[in-house]
Amino acid sequence: MKFKKIFGCTFIAILTTGLLFGCGTPNDEQEPDPTEEPSEQMED
């Protein structure tokens, strides 16, 4: 009975940690260079 409680708590802790790290904002996104001119759009 005690094994089930320990296993359950460990399982919930792992899932919660994965959820927190999985929903974080990625830091590897680079913002566009402000000195770069925007591309011209073709008008129809």
Number of C-alpha atoms within 10 A of each C-alpha: 5 7 8 9 10 11 11 12 12 12 11 12 12 11 11 12 10 11 11 9 10 10 8 8 8 8 6 6 7 6 6 7 8 7 6 7 7 8 6 6 6 5 4 3
